[in-house]
């Protein structure tokens, strides 16, 4: 194993290269994204954006959107 990386940027570059060598570029990125904390409050944002529908209403609205009419009415 080589000596310690000189600075955090070099360590980051060497670490990412090791991941790419082991996993490939796309899987290295996917692996790193597993550890992102994300931003915001997903639950609160989802509740604010999505209507309060039960399953039957969701299916009916999707059918209306897809076919332009509601057969259940």
Order of alpha helices (4+ residues) and beta strands (2+ residues): alpha-alpha-alpha-alpha
